[in-house]
């Protein structure tokens, strides 16, 4: 799945090193994937 992040998100991570930016985007994509599934979400994620 390809995600496009909002410009405000891009601005919020603009000052970080490239490696950290990519890691944040990867984790955000994983979170979106988990939340988009039709499953019960553990209390810590919801």
C-alpha positions as CSV (number, residue, x, y, z in Angstrom):
1,X,0.0,0.0,0.0
2,X,1.3,3.4,-1.0
3,X,0.7,6.3,1.4
4,X,0.9,10.0,0.8
5,X,1.5,12.0,4.0
6,X,0.0,15.4,4.5
7,X,2.3,18.4,4.0
8,X,1.8,19.2,7.7
9,X,3.2,15.8,8.6
10,X,6.2,16.3,6.3
11,X,6.9,19.7,7.9
12,X,6.7,18.2,11.4
13,X,9.6,15.8,10.6
14,X,11.5,18.1,8.2
15,X,14.4,18.8,10.6
16,X,15.1,15.1,11.4
17,X,17.8,13.1,9.7
18,X,16.7,11.1,6.6
19,X,17.1,7.8,8.4
20,X,14.7,8.9,11.2
21,X,12.2,10.3,8.7
22,X,12.1,7.0,6.9
23,X,11.7,5.0,10.1
24,X,8.8,7.3,11.3
25,X,7.1,6.9,7.9
26,X,7.6,3.1,8.1
27,X,6.1,2.9,11.6
28,X,3.2,5.2,10.7
29,X,2.4,2.9,7.7
30,X,2.5,-0.2,9.9
31,X,0.2,1.5,12.4
32,X,-2.3,2.5,9.7
33,X,-2.2,-1.1,8.4
34,X,-3.0,-2.5,11.9
35,X,-5.8,0.1,12.5
36,X,-7.4,-0.5,9.1
37,X,-7.9,-4.2,9.8
38,X,-11.2,-5.5,11.0
39,X,-9.9,-6.8,14.3
40,X,-10.2,-6.0,17.9
41,X,-7.6,-3.5,18.9
42,X,-5.7,-3.8,22.1
43,X,-6.5,-1.1,24.6
44,X,-3.0,0.4,24.3
45,X,-3.5,1.0,20.5
46,X,-7.0,2.4,20.5
